[in-house]
């Protein structure tokens, strides 16, 4: 048994808590990477449109 300040937990419960924390942090990492990829796609498409407009106006 694992003794904590709030009570006694079995090693299985402690392992599940750690696994849940890993899942949450992993999900946050995946969402952060997807958001960065989305931002990069937006920047690239905006720059393409900007340079196309500059070329057409010149």
C-alpha positions in Angstrom: 0.0 0.0 0.0 1.1 3.6 -0.7 0.5 6.1 2.1 -0.2 9.6 1.0 -1.2 12.7 3.0 -4.8 12.3 2.0 -5.2 8.6 2.5 -4.0 5.1 1.6 -3.9 4.0 -2.1 -3.0 0.7 -3.6 -0.2 0.6 -6.1 -2.8 -0.2 -8.8 -4.6 3.1 -8.0 -1.4 5.0 -8.1 -0.5 3.5 -11.4 -3.9 4.4 -12.9 -3.5 8.0 -11.7 -0.1 8.2 -13.4 -1.5 6.7 -16.6 -4.4 9.1 -16.6 -2.0 12.0 -16.1 0.1 10.7 -19.0 -3.0 10.5 -21.2 -4.0 14.1 -20.4 -0.5 15.5 -21.0 -0.3 13.4 -24.2 -3.6 14.8 -25.4 -2.4 18.4 -24.6 0.7 17.8 -26.6 -1.2 16.4 -29.6 -3.6 19.4 -29.5 -0.6 21.9 -29.3 1.1 20.3 -32.2 -2.1 20.4 -34.3 -2.7 24.1 -33.4 0.9 24.9 -34.5 0.4 23.1 -37.7 -2.9 24.9 -38.3 -1.1 28.3 -37.7 1.6 27.3 -40.1 -0.9 26.4 -42.8 -2.7 29.7 -42.3 0.6 31.7 -42.6 1.7 29.8 -45.7 -1.7 30.3 -47.5 -1.8 34.0 -46.5 1.7 34.6 -47.8 0.9 32.9 -51.1 -2.2 35.0 -51.5 -0.2 38.2 -50.6 2.6 37.6 -53.0 0.1 36.6 -55.8 -1.8 39.9 -55.2 1.5 41.8 -55.3 2.5 40.1 -58.5 -0.9 40.9 -60.2 -0.9 44.5 -59.1 2.7 45.2 -60.4 
